[in-house]
Amino acid sequence: MAIELTSLADVLALRFDDIIDVRAPAEYADDHLPGAISLPVLDDAERARVGTLYKQVSPFDARKLGAALVARNAAAHLMGPLADRPGGWQPLVYCWRGGQRSGSFATILSQIGWRVQTLAGGYKSWRKLVVTALQDTPFPCPVIVLDGNTGTAKTEVLAHLPACGVQVLDLEALAQHRGSVFGATGPQPSQRSFEGRLALAIARLDPARPVVIEAESSRIGRLSLPPSLWRAMQGAPRLALDAPLDARARYLARTYADIAADPQRLAQVLDWLKPSHPAEVITDWHRLAATGQFTDLASGLMQRHYDPRYAKHRARSAPPLAEIATTSLDPEALPDLARRIAEALPRR
């Protein structure tokens, strides 16, 4: 039996013991349904081999080889990852477009006695919902942008706002990137995977309430924001955090300790700034990094690189709704800063 997804709410409401993606590992790595596990019935090389046979020899020979490979791989899954599944287990199985791969595996599982269902349209039905939500639908909530110069702890403050009853959308968490040249926190998801995470996060929002989003550019690392969200952010009112340079420098030195602990990575990132600054400035930044003067380095980067760019951008924007000033960005000061921001939000 095949189920149909007509909205992202349907995805959030799925109640299966496991969602199984039987596509090849490369397809799964690019994107998959939220929470799905990968049990490929054809690996990447086998999929390419069957496809080549289909085009160069005949569909019959390709189907015969495909069936043999699917049966072998299904047996390995049954004896391995699925060996402990009980009799009442209920899985959802999908492939690229709900065709032979998911149908073949589902048939084997159903013959065992499991109550298995497939996804009509496969992965493509999920992707269609994501594209519709992000490309063809206006952003559903009123947006408030949390702005402020580099080092004003916007991301951490954003994380404290839900405790104050404020709805937030954390783009940097979804993108796995801190949004600056120093912002990589590890491998980012693919663009499709990011969009899927974002679409579900938006689907969970209450459209009757404002949502606070940290100020970002149209790209976070190598990932692009969808047009509907970017337009909503560009036209949104802003709340601006303000803190003195020394407090911001201390905050950055603490927050980016992972980069400070990796001299080679830090030196590489500083070299990326060479086209934007005189050689003597880059040399001095390298000196501060090499001698462990990370607070001074953060201060210099903000004064020479980040603050002027923020000022240039803000000169084209309307004044903020409010500026929330603080002298401390220490961890214990951030909950109260979040409370003040929540109190400054416009009431509807």
Secondary structure, 3 states (H helix, E strand, C coil): CEECCCCHHHHHCCCCCEEEECCCHHHHHHCCCCCCEECCCCCHHHHHHHHHHHHHCCHHHHHHHHHHHHHHHHHHHHHCCCCCCCCCCCEEEECCCCCHHHHHHHHHHHHHCCCCEEECCHHHHHHHHHHHHHHCCCCCCCEEEEEECCCCCHHHHHHHHHHHCCEEECHHHHHCECCCCCCECCCCCCHHHHHHHHHHHHHCCCCCCCEEEECCCCEECCEECCHHHHHHHHCCCEEEEECCHHHHHHHHHHHCHHHHCCHHHHHHHHHHCHHHCCHHHHHHHHHHHHCCCHHHHHHHHHHHHHHHHHHHHHCCCCCCCEEEECCCCCHHHHHHHHHHHHHHCCCC
